[in-house]
Amino acid sequence: MRHAVCALILLVAALQPATGEPVTGTPASISMPDGTKLAATYYSGGKPGPGVLLLHQCNKDRSSWNTLAEKLARAGFHVLTMDYRGYGESGGKRHLDLPDNDRVRLTTEVWPGDVDAAFAYLRAQPGVREVYGAGGASCGVNQSIQLSRRHPEVKSLVLLSGNTDRAGRQHLTSKSSPPLMIAAADDDDGIVEVMAWIDASSGNPTNRFVKYKTGGHGTELFEPHPELPGEIVAWYEATLSGKGKPASTPNQARRDSPRVRILMMTDEPGGFARVLETLTAECKKDPKSPILAAPFVNFLGYQAIQSGDPKNAIALMQLNVDARPTSSNAWDSLGDAYLADDQRDKAREASERSLKLVDSDPDEPEDRHKLIRESAQGRLDRLKVTPTPK
């Protein structure tokens, strides 16, 4: 009898995954009403536990989450990763091959329904408790925040190297907004500042901000910083499973940053007009001020376009043109602002000026010349099309 019990114990032990070994995810398919099938992978936690939905960045697919998903499943979380439509193994026209307007429409109007369907799939899995988290990288940051906006049962967010829109930030200002774990690297072209904006906008006092000097974008952070997935697991354990307290970091220093204060100003009523006044005054006071750096002013201009304020977008882009009249990128961006305001002749003039300057522009690296040229020429091609009467 003793030998039989020992044999049974050994058999059960052999069937359990060894500590540290990868958890095998199960492929899944989510059918949408229009017939599109979304590819996903489900990782079972093996016992009742919280569910976590992970949303990938727009230059990768769901496989970029494999390492984290396996660690979360070993810790008892039920995890779903999905490919957006137009990515990976999901159906739909390839997202990056679509024209800009179609790509924006798909991202803002169609993907949210796909993400909701994936969330419903996760909730329906056996053993998934009514406690949920979401994680997003790059464009997945906004999708994760918007998911929590639509579904208050999402109680914790992990955000890597991304941004959100005004509605997303306004959602986070509530004291009932989910706690945020944010991670980004200084070598990622200004993204730390953008994520500091999200952090400073949040009304939750338990947020954590992890900043690296180097590491790249989104889930690329995992390779040079192998400790990060484990820290994310610990974050979800604290915020979803009640194991310990979140390793929070104060955000007052980020709120006090001059550029973050400018960014936060854009979300206030009449914000872009106030930003323009502030930058104009700073031009007279200190033309080399950090808040007048060309990439930052350019970013503000595009935020104004996205917020439906093309007049102030033009004025902001004009600041860069006035300070750097030989900058092909400044003229190209001004062309976008004019086009957003339907000033087609001025948009054409700015685009043509950009094309004349780009090949001899010493302030832009060679690989940027091609991008600027394509942007300006693409705008000119669109301007050749007769606009539909309003």
C-alpha positions as CSV (number, residue, x, y, z in Angstrom):
1,M,0.0,0.0,0.0
2,R,2.8,2.3,0.9
3,H,4.5,1.7,-2.4
4,A,1.3,2.4,-4.3
5,V,0.8,5.8,-2.5
6,C,4.4,6.7,-3.3
7,A,4.0,5.8,-6.9
8,L,0.8,7.9,-7.1
9,I,2.6,10.9,-5.5
10,L,5.5,10.5,-8.0
11,L,3.0,10.3,-10.9
12,V,1.1,13.5,-9.8
13,A,4.4,15.3,-9.4
14,A,5.5,14.3,-12.8
15,L,2.4,15.8,-14.3
16,Q,3.0,19.2,-12.7
17,P,5.1,21.8,-14.6
18,A,8.5,22.1,-13.0
19,T,9.3,25.4,-11.4
20,G,10.7,27.9,-13.9
21,E,9.7,25.9,-17.0
22,P,7.6,27.8,-19.6
23,V,3.8,27.5,-19.5
24,T,2.4,26.4,-22.8
25,G,-0.2,28.7,-24.1
26,T,-3.3,27.4,-25.9
27,P,-4.1,29.0,-29.3
28,A,-7.5,30.6,-29.5
29,S,-9.7,32.2,-32.2
30,I,-12.2,34.9,-31.5
31,S,-14.9,35.4,-34.2
32,M,-16.2,38.9,-34.8
33,P,-19.6,39.8,-36.2
34,D,-18.1,40.9,-39.5
35,G,-16.5,37.4,-39.9
36,T,-13.0,38.5,-39.0
37,K,-11.2,36.0,-36.8
38,L,-8.8,37.3,-34.2
39,A,-5.9,35.1,-33.2
40,A,-5.1,34.8,-29.5
41,T,-3.2,32.7,-27.0
42,Y,-4.7,31.7,-23.6
43,Y,-2.4,30.9,-20.7
44,S,-4.2,29.1,-17.8
45,G,-3.2,29.9,-14.2
46,G,-4.0,26.3,-13.3
47,K,-6.3,27.4,-10.4
48,P,-8.9,30.1,-9.7
49,G,-7.2,33.5,-10.1
50,P,-7.4,37.0,-11.7
51,G,-7.4,37.5,-15.5
52,V,-5.0,39.7,-17.4
53,L,-5.3,40.9,-21.0
54,L,-2.1,42.0,-22.8
55,L,-2.2,44.2,-25.9
56,H,0.9,44.4,-28.1
57,Q,2.7,47.4,-29.7
58,C,2.1,48.2,-33.3
59,N,5.4,47.1,-34.6
60,K,5.1,43.6,-33.2
61,D,2.4,41.0,-32.5
62,R,1.1,39.0,-29.5
63,S,4.2,36.8,-29.3
64,S,6.1,39.8,-27.9
65,W,4.3,39.1,-24.6
66,N,5.2,35.4,-24.4
67,T,7.8,35.8,-21.6
68,L,5.6,37.9,-19.4
69,A,2.5,35.8,-20.0
70,E,4.3,32.6,-19.0
71,K,5.6,34.2,-15.8
72,L,2.1,35.4,-14.9
73,A,0.5,32.0,-15.6
74,R,3.1,30.4,-13.3
75,A,2.1,32.9,-10.6
76,G,-1.6,31.8,-10.9
77,F,-2.9,34.5,-13.4
78,H,-5.1,33.6,-16.4
79,V,-3.6,35.5,-19.3
80,L,-4.9,36.3,-22.8
81,T,-2.7,37.8,-25.6
82,M,-4.2,38.7,-28.9
83,D,-3.2,39.9,-32.4
84,Y,-5.0,43.1,-33.4
85,R,-6.9,42.7,-36.7
86,G,-4.4,43.3,-39.5
87,Y,-1.6,41.9,-37.4
88,G,0.1,38.5,-36.9
89,E,-2.3,35.6,-37.4
90,S,-5.5,37.7,-37.1
91,G,-7.6,38.4,-40.2
92,G,-8.2,41.7,-41.9
93,K,-6.2,43.9,-44.2
94,R,-2.6,44.4,-43.0
95,H,-2.8,47.5,-40.8
96,L,0.5,49.0,-41.8
97,D,-0.4,48.8,-45.5
98,L,-3.5,50.9,-45.1
99,P,-3.7,54.7,-45.9
100,D,-3.2,56.9,-42.9
101,N,-6.9,57.8,-42.5
102,D,-8.1,54.2,-42.7
103,R,-5.4,53.2,-40.2
104,V,-6.6,55.8,-37.7
105,R,-10.2,54.9,-38.2
106,L,-9.4,51.2,-37.7
107,T,-7.4,51.9,-34.5
108,T,-10.0,54.2,-32.9
109,E,-13.3,52.8,-34.2
110,V,-12.8,49.1,-34.8
111,W,-10.1,47.8,-32.5
112,P,-11.9,48.8,-29.3
113,G,-14.7,46.3,-30.2
114,D,-12.1,43.7,-30.9
115,V,-10.4,44.3,-27.5
116,D,-13.8,44.1,-25.8
117,A,-14.4,40.7,-27.5
118,A,-11.0,39.5,-26.3
119,F,-11.8,40.7,-22.8
120,A,-15.1,38.8,-22.9
121,Y,-13.3,35.7,-24.1
122,L,-10.9,35.9,-21.1
123,R,-13.7,36.5,-18.6
124,A,-15.5,33.3,-19.9
125,Q,-12.5,31.0,-19.2
126,P,-12.9,28.5,-16.3
127,G,-11.2,29.6,-13.1
128,V,-11.0,33.3,-14.1
129,R,-12.0,35.3,-11.0
130,E,-13.9,38.6,-11.3
131,V,-10.7,40.6,-10.9
132,Y,-8.9,41.9,-14.0
133,G,-5.8,43.6,-15.1
134,A,-4.6,44.9,-18.5
135,G,-1.2,45.6,-20.0
136,G,-0.3,47.5,-23.1
137,A,2.9,48.4,-25.0
138,S,3.1,51.5,-27.2
139,C,-0.2,51.7,-29.1
140,G,-1.5,49.1,-26.6
141,V,-1.2,51.7,-23.9
142,N,-4.1,53.7,-25.2
143,Q,-6.1,50.5,-25.9
144,S,-5.5,49.3,-22.3
145,I,-6.5,52.7,-20.8
146,Q,-9.6,52.8,-22.9
147,L,-10.5,49.3,-21.9
148,S,-10.4,50.3,-18.3
149,R,-12.6,53.3,-19.2
150,R,-15.2,51.1,-20.7
151,H,-14.9,48.4,-18.0
152,P,-14.4,49.6,-14.4
153,E,-13.8,46.0,-13.4
154,V,-10.3,46.4,-14.8
155,K,-8.5,47.2,-11.6
156,S,-4.8,47.5,-12.5
157,L,-2.8,48.6,-15.6
158,V,0.8,48.1,-16.8
159,L,1.8,50.6,-19.4
160,L,5.1,50.4,-21.5
161,S,6.3,53.2,-23.7
162,G,3.1,54.7,-25.0
163,N,0.6,57.5,-24.9
164,T,-3.2,58.0,-24.6
165,D,-5.6,60.7,-25.8
166,R,-7.3,63.4,-23.8
167,A,-10.3,61.2,-22.9
168,G,-7.9,58.5,-21.6
169,R,-6.1,61.0,-19.4
170,Q,-9.4,62.5,-18.1
171,H,-10.5,59.0,-17.2
172,L,-7.3,58.5,-15.1
173,T,-7.8,61.8,-13.2
174,S,-10.5,60.1,-11.0
175,K,-9.4,58.9,-7.6
176,S,-11.1,55.6,-8.5
177,S,-8.9,55.2,-11.6
178,P,-6.8,52.0,-11.6
179,P,-3.2,52.1,-10.3
180,L,-0.6,52.3,-13.0
181,M,2.8,50.6,-13.4
182,I,4.6,52.6,-16.0
183,A,8.0,51.8,-17.6
184,A,10.0,53.6,-20.3
185,A,13.5,54.4,-21.3
186,D,15.3,57.7,-22.0
187,D,16.6,56.4,-25.4
188,D,13.1,56.1,-26.7
189,D,12.7,59.5,-28.3
190,G,10.8,61.5,-25.7
191,I,8.5,58.8,-24.5
192,V,9.5,59.1,-20.8
193,E,8.1,62.6,-20.8
194,V,4.9,61.5,-22.4
195,M,4.4,58.8,-19.9
196,A,5.2,61.2,-17.1
197,W,2.3,63.2,-18.4
198,I,0.1,60.1,-18.0
199,D,1.4,59.5,-14.5
200,A,1.0,63.2,-13.5
201,S,-2.6,63.2,-14.8
202,S,-3.5,60.1,-12.7
203,G,-5.5,60.5,-9.5
204,N,-4.3,57.3,-8.1
205,P,-1.6,57.7,-5.4
206,T,-0.2,54.1,-5.7
207,N,1.3,54.4,-9.2
208,R,4.8,53.2,-9.9
209,F,7.1,54.7,-12.6
210,V,10.1,52.7,-13.7
211,K,12.6,54.8,-15.8
212,Y,15.6,53.3,-17.5
213,K,18.5,55.1,-19.3
214,T,18.4,52.7,-22.2
215,G,16.2,49.8,-23.2
216,G,14.3,50.6,-26.3
217,H,10.5,50.6,-26.9
218,G,7.7,48.7,-25.3
219,T,8.4,45.0,-24.7
220,E,11.9,45.5,-26.1
221,L,12.6,46.6,-22.5
222,F,12.4,42.9,-21.3
223,E,15.7,41.8,-23.0
224,P,18.1,44.4,-21.5
225,H,16.1,44.5,-18.2
226,P,15.2,40.8,-17.5
227,E,14.0,41.8,-14.0
228,L,11.1,43.8,-15.4
229,P,8.7,40.9,-16.1
230,G,9.1,39.7,-12.5
231,E,8.4,43.2,-11.2
232,I,5.3,43.3,-13.4
233,V,4.2,40.0,-11.9
234,A,4.7,41.4,-8.4
235,W,2.7,44.5,-9.3
236,Y,-0.3,42.5,-10.4
237,E,0.0,40.3,-7.3
238,A,-0.2,43.4,-5.1
239,T,-2.9,45.1,-7.1
240,L,-5.1,42.2,-8.1
241,S,-4.3,39.3,-5.7
242,G,-3.7,41.4,-2.5
243,K,-0.2,40.0,-2.0
244,G,1.7,42.8,-0.4
245,K,1.6,46.5,-1.2
246,P,2.3,48.1,-4.6
247,A,5.9,49.4,-4.9
248,S,4.7,52.9,-5.5
249,T,6.8,56.0,-6.5
250,P,5.7,59.6,-5.9
251,N,4.8,61.6,-9.0
252,Q,5.1,65.2,-7.6
253,A,8.5,65.7,-9.2
254,R,7.1,64.7,-12.6
255,R,4.2,67.1,-12.1
256,D,6.7,69.9,-11.4
257,S,8.6,69.4,-14.6
258,P,8.2,72.5,-16.9
259,R,7.4,70.4,-20.0
260,V,5.0,68.1,-18.2
261,R,3.2,71.2,-16.8
262,I,2.9,72.4,-20.4
263,L,1.5,69.0,-21.5
264,M,-1.0,69.0,-18.7
265,M,-2.1,72.5,-19.7
266,T,-3.2,71.1,-23.1
267,D,-5.9,69.1,-21.4
268,E,-7.5,72.2,-19.7
269,P,-10.2,74.4,-21.4
270,G,-8.5,76.7,-23.9
271,G,-5.3,74.8,-23.1
272,F,-3.6,75.1,-26.5
273,A,-4.1,78.9,-26.6
274,R,-2.5,79.2,-23.2
275,V,0.3,76.9,-24.3
276,L,0.9,79.2,-27.3
277,E,1.0,82.3,-25.1
278,T,3.5,80.5,-22.7
279,L,5.8,79.5,-25.5
280,T,5.6,82.9,-27.3
281,A,6.6,84.6,-24.0
282,E,9.4,82.1,-23.5
283,C,10.7,82.8,-27.0
284,K,11.3,86.5,-26.0
285,K,12.8,85.5,-22.6
286,D,15.0,82.5,-23.4
287,P,15.0,81.2,-27.0
288,K,17.1,78.2,-25.8
289,S,14.5,77.1,-23.2
290,P,13.8,73.3,-23.1
291,I,10.1,74.0,-23.7
292,L,11.0,75.4,-27.1
293,A,13.0,72.4,-28.3
294,A,11.8,71.6,-31.8
295,P,10.6,68.0,-31.2
296,F,8.6,69.1,-28.2
297,V,6.9,72.0,-30.0
298,N,6.2,69.7,-32.9
299,F,4.6,67.2,-30.6
300,L,2.4,69.9,-29.1
301,G,1.3,70.9,-32.6
302,Y,0.3,67.4,-33.5
303,Q,-1.6,67.1,-30.2
304,A,-3.5,70.2,-31.1
305,I,-4.4,68.6,-34.5
306,Q,-5.6,65.5,-32.8
307,S,-7.6,67.5,-30.3
308,G,-9.5,69.3,-33.1
309,D,-7.7,72.7,-32.7
310,P,-5.9,73.2,-36.1
311,K,-5.7,77.0,-35.7
312,N,-3.4,76.7,-32.6
313,A,-1.7,73.8,-34.3
314,I,-0.7,76.1,-37.2
315,A,0.6,78.7,-34.7
316,L,2.6,76.2,-32.8
317,M,4.1,74.7,-36.0
318,Q,4.9,78.2,-37.1
319,L,7.0,78.8,-34.0
320,N,9.3,76.0,-35.3
321,V,9.4,77.4,-38.8
322,D,10.3,80.9,-37.5
323,A,13.1,79.5,-35.3
324,R,14.4,77.1,-38.0
325,P,13.4,78.4,-41.4
326,T,15.6,75.9,-43.2
327,S,14.1,72.9,-41.4
328,S,12.4,70.5,-43.8
329,N,10.6,68.8,-41.0
330,A,9.2,72.1,-39.6
331,W,7.8,73.0,-43.0
332,D,6.4,69.4,-43.4
333,S,4.6,69.6,-40.0
334,L,3.3,73.0,-40.8
335,G,1.8,71.5,-44.0
336,D,0.0,69.0,-41.9
337,A,-1.5,71.7,-39.7
338,Y,-2.6,73.8,-42.7
339,L,-4.3,70.7,-44.2
340,A,-6.0,69.9,-40.9
341,D,-7.5,73.4,-41.1
342,D,-8.4,72.9,-44.8
343,Q,-6.1,75.7,-45.9
344,R,-5.1,73.7,-49.0
345,D,-3.1,76.4,-50.8
346,K,-0.9,77.0,-47.8
347,A,-0.6,73.3,-47.1
348,R,0.7,72.9,-50.7
349,E,3.2,75.8,-50.3
350,A,4.5,74.4,-47.0
351,S,4.9,70.9,-48.5
352,E,6.7,72.2,-51.6
353,R,9.1,74.2,-49.3
354,S,9.8,71.0,-47.3
355,L,10.7,69.1,-50.5
356,K,13.0,71.9,-51.7
357,L,14.9,71.8,-48.3
358,V,15.0,68.2,-47.4
359,D,18.0,67.0,-49.4
360,S,20.2,69.7,-48.1
361,D,18.8,69.8,-44.6
362,P,21.9,69.3,-42.2
363,D,19.7,69.0,-39.1
364,E,18.0,65.8,-40.2
365,P,19.9,62.4,-40.5
366,E,19.8,60.7,-43.9
367,D,17.3,58.1,-42.8
368,R,14.9,60.9,-41.9
369,H,15.2,62.6,-45.3
370,K,13.3,59.7,-47.0
371,L,10.5,59.9,-44.4
372,I,10.1,63.7,-44.7
373,R,10.1,63.5,-48.5
374,E,7.4,60.8,-48.5
375,S,5.3,62.7,-46.0
376,A,5.5,66.0,-48.0
377,Q,4.9,64.3,-51.4
378,G,2.1,62.2,-50.0
379,R,0.4,65.4,-48.8
380,L,0.8,67.0,-52.3
381,D,-0.7,63.9,-53.9
382,R,-3.7,64.2,-51.6
383,L,-4.1,67.9,-52.4
384,K,-4.4,67.0,-56.1
385,V,-7.7,65.3,-55.3
386,T,-10.7,67.6,-55.5
387,P,-12.2,67.8,-52.0
388,T,-15.8,66.6,-51.5
389,P,-18.1,69.6,-51.1
390,K,-19.3,70.0,-47.5
